[in-house]
């Protein structure tokens, strides 16, 4: 199933959490924090202003982004956990 976000919404796939610390200690699943970075899977068309013009989004499909800890809504599509959030929830693009 494909999904296309509307307006200024973005769908992000979270990157995998680290399973080891820098010193080599293995972190159990219950103690892991969810990562705050991921890859953009799909983007909406943009925001429509009051005069009818369409303002495109700054992020695009394939961008690696950094977002807030509690940003977005978790959704599950075809068994894959994704996040749907507004572009405002994205803090920056990792280059």
FILUMTI-412894 format. One record per atom (N, C-alpha, C): residue number from 1; atom name; x, y, z. Coordinates in nm, 4 decimals, padded with zeros to 6 digits, always signed. Layout:
<recs>
(rec NUM; 'CA'; (X; Y; Z)),
...
</recs>
This chain:
<recs>
(rec 1; 'N'; (+00.0842; -00.1173; +00.0000)),
(rec 1; 'CA'; (+00.0000; +00.0000; +00.0000)),
(rec 1; 'C'; (+00.0893; +00.1243; +00.0000)),
(rec 2; 'N'; (+00.0529; +00.2218; -00.0806)),
(rec 2; 'CA'; (+00.1261; +00.3476; -00.0857)),
(rec 2; 'C'; (+00.0459; +00.4522; -00.0108)),
(rec 3; 'N'; (+00.1173; +00.5499; +00.0430)),
(rec 3; 'CA'; (+00.0508; +00.6586; +00.1139)),
(rec 3; 'C'; (+00.1124; +00.7901; +00.0675)),
(rec 4; 'N'; (+00.0268; +00.8892; +00.0505)),
(rec 4; 'CA'; (+00.0705; +01.0226; +00.0099)),
(rec 4; 'C'; (+00.0214; +01.1205; +00.1145)),
(rec 5; 'N'; (+00.1132; +01.1842; +00.1873)),
(rec 5; 'CA'; (+00.0705; +01.2799; +00.2894)),
(rec 5; 'C'; (+00.0109; +01.4046; +00.2248)),
(rec 6; 'N'; (-00.0781; +01.4696; +00.2965)),
(rec 6; 'CA'; (-00.1433; +01.5900; +00.2462)),
(rec 6; 'C'; (-00.0766; +01.7149; +00.3031)),
(rec 7; 'N'; (-00.0884; +01.8232; +00.2284)),
(rec 7; 'CA'; (-00.0444; +01.9571; +00.2692)),
(rec 7; 'C'; (+00.1018; +01.9589; +00.3140)),
(rec 8; 'N'; (+00.1293; +01.9982; +00.4386)),
(rec 8; 'CA'; (+00.2676; +02.0118; +00.4853)),
(rec 8; 'C'; (+00.3107; +01.8939; +00.5716)),
(rec 9; 'N'; (+00.2507; +01.7787; +00.5501)),
(rec 9; 'CA'; (+00.2860; +01.6598; +00.6282)),
(rec 9; 'C'; (+00.4005; +01.5837; +00.5590)),
(rec 10; 'N'; (+00.4784; +01.5137; +00.6413)),
(rec 10; 'CA'; (+00.5940; +01.4386; +00.5947)),
(rec 10; 'C'; (+00.5914; +01.3018; +00.6614)),
(rec 11; 'N'; (+00.6269; +01.1970; +00.5882)),
(rec 11; 'CA'; (+00.6368; +01.0629; +00.6466)),
(rec 11; 'C'; (+00.7849; +01.0285; +00.6585)),
(rec 12; 'N'; (+00.8249; +00.9884; +00.7810)),
(rec 12; 'CA'; (+00.9654; +00.9621; +00.8126)),
(rec 12; 'C'; (+00.9782; +00.8201; +00.8659)),
(rec 13; 'N'; (+01.0828; +00.7507; +00.8202)),
(rec 13; 'CA'; (+01.1168; +00.6198; +00.8757)),
(rec 13; 'C'; (+01.2335; +00.6404; +00.9700)),
(rec 14; 'N'; (+01.2121; +00.6052; +01.0968)),
(rec 14; 'CA'; (+01.3153; +00.6214; +01.1996)),
(rec 14; 'C'; (+01.4349; +00.5325; +01.1701)),
(rec 15; 'N'; (+01.5555; +00.5821; +01.1974)),
(rec 15; 'CA'; (+01.6760; +00.5001; +01.1858)),
(rec 15; 'C'; (+01.6824; +00.4052; +01.3045)),
(rec 16; 'N'; (+01.7531; +00.2955; +01.2898)),
(rec 16; 'CA'; (+01.7649; +00.1971; +01.3970)),
(rec 16; 'C'; (+01.8427; +00.2546; +01.5147)),
(rec 17; 'N'; (+01.8013; +00.2172; +01.6350)),
(rec 17; 'CA'; (+01.8682; +00.2624; +01.7567)),
(rec 17; 'C'; (+01.9992; +00.1859; +01.7758)),
(rec 18; 'N'; (+02.0941; +00.2516; +01.8369)),
(rec 18; 'CA'; (+02.2230; +00.1881; +01.8662)),
(rec 18; 'C'; (+02.2028; +00.0778; +01.9700)),
(rec 19; 'N'; (+02.2695; -00.0357; +01.9503)),
(rec 19; 'CA'; (+02.2580; -00.1461; +02.0451)),
(rec 19; 'C'; (+02.3787; -00.1545; +02.1374)),
(rec 20; 'N'; (+02.4825; -00.0733; +02.1092)),
(rec 20; 'CA'; (+02.6042; -00.0736; +02.1901)),
(rec 20; 'C'; (+02.6462; +00.0692; +02.2183)),
(rec 21; 'N'; (+02.7033; +00.0891; +02.3365)),
(rec 21; 'CA'; (+02.7595; +00.2210; +02.3681)),
(rec 21; 'C'; (+02.8999; +00.2302; +02.3088)),
(rec 22; 'N'; (+02.9603; +00.3469; +02.3170)),
(rec 22; 'CA'; (+03.0958; +00.3658; +02.2647)),
(rec 22; 'C'; (+03.1977; +00.2783; +02.3370)),
(rec 23; 'N'; (+03.1699; +00.2485; +02.4646)),
(rec 23; 'CA'; (+03.2630; +00.1650; +02.5416)),
(rec 23; 'C'; (+03.2373; +00.0155; +02.5254)),
(rec 24; 'N'; (+03.1337; -00.0215; +02.4479)),
(rec 24; 'CA'; (+03.1086; -00.1620; +02.4189)),
(rec 24; 'C'; (+02.9998; -00.2266; +02.5022)),
(rec 25; 'N'; (+02.9313; -00.1513; +02.5867)),
(rec 25; 'CA'; (+02.8237; -00.2066; +02.6692)),
(rec 25; 'C'; (+02.6999; -00.2241; +02.5815)),
(rec 26; 'N'; (+02.6392; -00.3417; +02.5867)),
(rec 26; 'CA'; (+02.5192; -00.3709; +02.5070)),
(rec 26; 'C'; (+02.3967; -00.3173; +02.5803)),
(rec 27; 'N'; (+02.3141; -00.2440; +02.5074)),
(rec 27; 'CA'; (+02.1937; -00.1831; +02.5650)),
(rec 27; 'C'; (+02.0745; -00.2754; +02.5388)),
(rec 28; 'N'; (+02.0000; -00.3180; +02.6426)),
(rec 28; 'CA'; (+01.8819; -00.4027; +02.6209)),
(rec 28; 'C'; (+01.7691; -00.3225; +02.5554)),
(rec 29; 'N'; (+01.6767; -00.3924; +02.4895)),
(rec 29; 'CA'; (+01.5666; -00.3275; +02.4182)),
(rec 29; 'C'; (+01.4822; -00.2384; +02.5086)),
(rec 30; 'N'; (+01.4643; -00.2774; +02.6333)),
(rec 30; 'CA'; (+01.3802; -00.2001; +02.7241)),
(rec 30; 'C'; (+01.4432; -00.0671; +02.7638)),
(rec 31; 'N'; (+01.5747; -00.0548; +02.7545)),
(rec 31; 'CA'; (+01.6443; +00.0674; +02.7956)),
(rec 31; 'C'; (+01.6770; +00.1601; +02.6786)),
(rec 32; 'N'; (+01.6510; +00.1154; +02.5563)),
(rec 32; 'CA'; (+01.6842; +00.1963; +02.4388)),
(rec 32; 'C'; (+01.5917; +00.3161; +02.4269)),
(rec 33; 'N'; (+01.6486; +00.4276; +02.3853)),
(rec 33; 'CA'; (+01.5683; +00.5443; +02.3524)),
(rec 33; 'C'; (+01.5435; +00.5423; +02.2025)),
(rec 34; 'N'; (+01.4269; +00.5926; +02.1635)),
(rec 34; 'CA'; (+01.3968; +00.5971; +02.0211)),
(rec 34; 'C'; (+01.4836; +00.7037; +01.9560)),
(rec 35; 'N'; (+01.5426; +00.6716; +01.8415)),
(rec 35; 'CA'; (+01.6281; +00.7697; +01.7754)),
(rec 35; 'C'; (+01.5486; +00.8901; +01.7271)),
(rec 36; 'N'; (+01.6152; +01.0046; +01.7196)),
(rec 36; 'CA'; (+01.5506; +01.1275; +01.6783)),
(rec 36; 'C'; (+01.5921; +01.1674; +01.5377)),
(rec 37; 'N'; (+01.6367; +01.0717; +01.4599)),
(rec 37; 'CA'; (+01.6680; +01.1000; +01.3207)),
(rec 37; 'C'; (+01.6127; +00.9893; +01.2325)),
(rec 38; 'N'; (+01.5873; +01.0245; +01.1071)),
(rec 38; 'CA'; (+01.5306; +00.9278; +01.0161)),
(rec 38; 'C'; (+01.5368; +00.9773; +00.8731)),
(rec 39; 'N'; (+01.4827; +00.8954; +00.7829)),
(rec 39; 'CA'; (+01.4822; +00.9259; +00.6401)),
(rec 39; 'C'; (+01.3407; +00.9611; +00.5955)),
(rec 40; 'N'; (+01.3299; +01.0636; +00.5128)),
(rec 40; 'CA'; (+01.2004; +01.1060; +00.4613)),
(rec 40; 'C'; (+01.1564; +01.0072; +00.3533)),
(rec 41; 'N'; (+01.0381; +00.9491; +00.3705)),
(rec 41; 'CA'; (+00.9830; +00.8518; +00.2772)),
(rec 41; 'C'; (+00.8906; +00.9194; +00.1753)),
(rec 42; 'N'; (+00.8098; +01.0153; +00.2219)),
(rec 42; 'CA'; (+00.7152; +01.0847; +00.1338)),
(rec 42; 'C'; (+00.6870; +01.2231; +00.1888)),
(rec 43; 'N'; (+00.6558; +01.3175; +00.0996)),
(rec 43; 'CA'; (+00.6226; +01.4542; +00.1403)),
(rec 43; 'C'; (+00.4939; +01.4983; +00.0728)),
(rec 44; 'N'; (+00.4230; +01.5887; +00.1395)),
(rec 44; 'CA'; (+00.3018; +01.6459; +00.0827)),
(rec 44; 'C'; (+00.3354; +01.7531; -00.0199)),
(rec 45; 'N'; (+00.2329; +01.8083; -00.0821)),
(rec 45; 'CA'; (+00.2517; +01.9071; -00.1887)),
(rec 45; 'C'; (+00.3004; +02.0409; -00.1347)),
(rec 46; 'N'; (+00.2602; +02.0776; -00.0149)),
(rec 46; 'CA'; (+00.3007; +02.2048; +00.0429)),
(rec 46; 'C'; (+00.1831; +02.2752; +00.1070)),
(rec 47; 'N'; (+00.2093; +02.3970; +00.1542)),
(rec 47; 'CA'; (+00.1064; +02.4758; +00.2217)),
(rec 47; 'C'; (+00.0431; +02.5705; +00.1212)),
(rec 48; 'N'; (-00.0885; +02.5779; +00.1243)),
(rec 48; 'CA'; (-00.1592; +02.6708; +00.0370)),
(rec 48; 'C'; (-00.1896; +02.7981; +00.1150)),
(rec 49; 'N'; (-00.1436; +02.9102; +00.0614)),
(rec 49; 'CA'; (-00.1684; +03.0396; +00.1262)),
(rec 49; 'C'; (-00.3108; +03.0857; +00.1010)),
(rec 50; 'N'; (-00.3489; +03.1942; +00.1686)),
(rec 50; 'CA'; (-00.4848; +03.2478; +00.1533)),
(rec 50; 'C'; (-00.5117; +03.2975; +00.0117)),
(rec 51; 'N'; (-00.4069; +03.3432; -00.0571)),
(rec 51; 'CA'; (-00.4260; +03.3918; -00.1944)),
(rec 51; 'C'; (-00.4266; +03.2787; -00.2975)),
(rec 52; 'N'; (-00.4101; +03.1547; -00.2524)),
(rec 52; 'CA'; (-00.4192; +03.0392; -00.3410)),
(rec 52; 'C'; (-00.2862; +02.9862; -00.3917)),
(rec 53; 'N'; (-00.1774; +03.0557; -00.3635)),
(rec 53; 'CA'; (-00.0470; +03.0074; -00.4094)),
(rec 53; 'C'; (+00.0008; +02.8921; -00.3213)),
(rec 54; 'N'; (+00.0737; +02.8009; -00.3836)),
(rec 54; 'CA'; (+00.1240; +02.6831; -00.3145)),
(rec 54; 'C'; (+00.2710; +02.7046; -00.2786)),
(rec 55; 'N'; (+00.3039; +02.6895; -00.1502)),
(rec 55; 'CA'; (+00.4418; +02.7031; -00.1028)),
(rec 55; 'C'; (+00.4964; +02.5618; -00.0826)),
(rec 56; 'N'; (+00.5950; +02.5188; -00.1648)),
(rec 56; 'CA'; (+00.6476; +02.3830; -00.1513)),
(rec 56; 'C'; (+00.7267; +02.3661; -00.0220)),
(rec 57; 'N'; (+00.7439; +02.2412; +00.0201)),
(rec 57; 'CA'; (+00.8175; +02.2103; +00.1426)),
(rec 57; 'C'; (+00.9687; +02.2184; +00.1186)),
(rec 58; 'N'; (+01.0452; +02.2438; +00.2262)),
(rec 58; 'CA'; (+01.1907; +02.2519; +00.2164)),
(rec 58; 'C'; (+01.2555; +02.1134; +00.2121)),
(rec 59; 'N'; (+01.1903; +02.0128; +00.2696)),
(rec 59; 'CA'; (+01.2465; +01.8778; +00.2688)),
(rec 59; 'C'; (+01.1932; +01.8018; +00.1477)),
(rec 60; 'N'; (+01.2701; +01.7020; +00.1067)),
(rec 60; 'CA'; (+01.2270; +01.6200; -00.0066)),
(rec 60; 'C'; (+01.2511; +01.4723; +00.0251)),
(rec 61; 'N'; (+01.1946; +01.3869; -00.0534)),
(rec 61; 'CA'; (+01.2091; +01.2432; -00.0343)),
(rec 61; 'C'; (+01.3568; +01.2058; -00.0391)),
(rec 62; 'N'; (+01.3997; +01.1253; +00.0584)),
(rec 62; 'CA'; (+01.5375; +01.0805; +00.0642)),
(rec 62; 'C'; (+01.6245; +01.1603; +00.1588)),
(rec 63; 'N'; (+01.5769; +01.2757; +00.2063)),
(rec 63; 'CA'; (+01.6538; +01.3561; +00.3013)),
(rec 63; 'C'; (+01.6653; +01.2846; +00.4350)),
(rec 64; 'N'; (+01.7791; +01.3010; +00.5017)),
(rec 64; 'CA'; (+01.7986; +01.2498; +00.6374)),
(rec 64; 'C'; (+01.7709; +01.3669; +00.7302)),
(rec 65; 'N'; (+01.6742; +01.3517; +00.8206)),
(rec 65; 'CA'; (+01.6293; +01.4635; +00.9026)),
(rec 65; 'C'; (+01.6430; +01.4337; +01.0516)),
(rec 66; 'N'; (+01.6461; +01.5421; +01.1285)),
(rec 66; 'CA'; (+01.6503; +01.5374; +01.2742)),
(rec 66; 'C'; (+01.5199; +01.5981; +01.3234)),
(rec 67; 'N'; (+01.4492; +01.5290; +01.4148)),
(rec 67; 'CA'; (+01.3199; +01.5766; +01.4628)),
(rec 67; 'C'; (+01.3127; +01.5675; +01.6137)),
(rec 68; 'N'; (+01.2113; +01.6320; +01.6715)),
(rec 68; 'CA'; (+01.1936; +01.6342; +01.8156)),
(rec 68; 'C'; (+01.1611; +01.4974; +01.8727)),
(rec 69; 'N'; (+01.1884; +01.4807; +02.0011)),
(rec 69; 'CA'; (+01.1691; +01.3520; +02.0685)),
(rec 69; 'C'; (+01.0245; +01.3033; +02.0620)),
(rec 70; 'N'; (+00.9293; +01.3946; +02.0784)),
(rec 70; 'CA'; (+00.7880; +01.3552; +02.0800)),
(rec 70; 'C'; (+00.7146; +01.4030; +01.9550)),
(rec 71; 'N'; (+00.7868; +01.4246; +01.8470)),
(rec 71; 'CA'; (+00.7270; +01.4757; +01.7239)),
(rec 71; 'C'; (+00.6528; +01.3656; +01.6482)),
(rec 72; 'N'; (+00.5461; +01.4055; +01.5832)),
(rec 72; 'CA'; (+00.4759; +01.3169; +01.4918)),
(rec 72; 'C'; (+00.3842; +01.2160; +01.5563)),
(rec 73; 'N'; (+00.3159; +01.1447; +01.4684)),
(rec 73; 'CA'; (+00.2236; +01.0387; +01.5066)),
(rec 73; 'C'; (+00.2739; +00.9082; +01.4483)),
(rec 74; 'N'; (+00.2847; +00.8063; +01.5321)),
(rec 74; 'CA'; (+00.3319; +00.6766; +01.4836)),
(rec 74; 'C'; (+00.2208; +00.6070; +01.4073)),
(rec 75; 'N'; (+00.2549; +00.5588; +01.2877)),
(rec 75; 'CA'; (+00.1603; +00.4827; +01.2050)),
(rec 75; 'C'; (+00.2284; +00.3547; +01.1608)),
(rec 76; 'N'; (+00.1482; +00.2560; +01.1246)),
(rec 76; 'CA'; (+00.2019; +00.1282; +01.0790)),
(rec 76; 'C'; (+00.1416; +00.0976; +00.9422)),
(rec 77; 'N'; (+00.2278; +00.0849; +00.8424)),
(rec 77; 'CA'; (+00.1832; +00.0571; +00.7054)),
(rec 77; 'C'; (+00.2603; -00.0637; +00.6550)),
(rec 78; 'N'; (+00.1887; -00.1656; +00.6126)),
(rec 78; 'CA'; (+00.2482; -00.2903; +00.5630)),
(rec 78; 'C'; (+00.3489; -00.3487; +00.6620)),
(rec 79; 'N'; (+00.3177; -00.3395; +00.7920)),
(rec 79; 'CA'; (+00.4030; -00.3953; +00.8952)),
(rec 79; 'C'; (+00.5251; -00.3110; +00.9284)),
(rec 80; 'N'; (+00.5370; -00.1940; +00.8680)),
(rec 80; 'CA'; (+00.6511; -00.1066; +00.8903)),
(rec 80; 'C'; (+00.6076; +00.0137; +00.9742)),
(rec 81; 'N'; (+00.6819; +00.0419; +01.0816)),
(rec 81; 'CA'; (+00.6479; +00.1543; +01.1680)),
(rec 81; 'C'; (+00.7080; +00.2825; +01.1127)),
(rec 82; 'N'; (+00.6226; +00.3819; +01.0906)),
(rec 82; 'CA'; (+00.6631; +00.5102; +01.0348)),
(rec 82; 'C'; (+00.6106; +00.6234; +01.1224)),
(rec 83; 'N'; (+00.6594; +00.7431; +01.0992)),
(rec 83; 'CA'; (+00.6119; +00.8621; +01.1685)),
(rec 83; 'C'; (+00.5533; +00.9583; +01.0661)),
(rec 84; 'N'; (+00.4363; +01.0139; +01.0976)),
(rec 84; 'CA'; (+00.3788; +01.1191; +01.0149)),
(rec 84; 'C'; (+00.3814; +01.2458; +01.0978)),
(rec 85; 'N'; (+00.4433; +01.3503; +01.0422)),
(rec 85; 'CA'; (+00.4575; +01.4752; +01.1159)),
(rec 85; 'C'; (+00.4465; +01.5932; +01.0211)),
(rec 86; 'N'; (+00.4241; +01.7102; +01.0798)),
(rec 86; 'CA'; (+00.4247; +01.8328; +01.0015)),
(rec 86; 'C'; (+00.5698; +01.8735; +00.9781)),
(rec 87; 'N'; (+00.5917; +01.9500; +00.8726)),
(rec 87; 'CA'; (+00.7270; +01.9944; +00.8431)),
(rec 87; 'C'; (+00.7834; +02.0787; +00.9579)),
(rec 88; 'N'; (+00.6983; +02.1476; +01.0317)),
(rec 88; 'CA'; (+00.7423; +02.2296; +01.1447)),
(rec 88; 'C'; (+00.8078; +02.1468; +01.2554)),
(rec 89; 'N'; (+00.7734; +02.0171; +01.2656)),
(rec 89; 'CA'; (+00.8313; +01.9302; +01.3675)),
(rec 89; 'C'; (+00.9752; +01.8895; +01.3356)),
(rec 90; 'N'; (+01.0173; +01.9100; +01.2105)),
(rec 90; 'CA'; (+01.1536; +01.8734; +01.1691)),
(rec 90; 'C'; (+01.2471; +01.9865; +01.2095)),
(rec 91; 'N'; (+01.3529; +01.9495; +01.2818)),
(rec 91; 'CA'; (+01.4481; +02.0483; +01.3317)),
(rec 91; 'C'; (+01.5551; +02.0836; +01.2286)),
(rec 92; 'N'; (+01.5923; +01.9883; +01.1441)),
(rec 92; 'CA'; (+01.6951; +02.0161; +01.0443)),
(rec 92; 'C'; (+01.7199; +01.8978; +00.9536)),
(rec 93; 'N'; (+01.7911; +01.9241; +00.8448)),
(rec 93; 'CA'; (+01.8305; +01.8211; +00.7488)),
(rec 93; 'C'; (+01.9782; +01.7907; +00.7718)),
(rec 94; 'N'; (+02.0108; +01.6619; +00.7842)),
(rec 94; 'CA'; (+02.1488; +01.6193; +00.8059)),
(rec 94; 'C'; (+02.2139; +01.6009; +00.6691)),
(rec 95; 'N'; (+02.3250; +01.6708; +00.6470)),
(rec 95; 'CA'; (+02.3928; +01.6617; +00.5169)),
(rec 95; 'C'; (+02.5229; +01.5861; +00.5283)),
</recs>
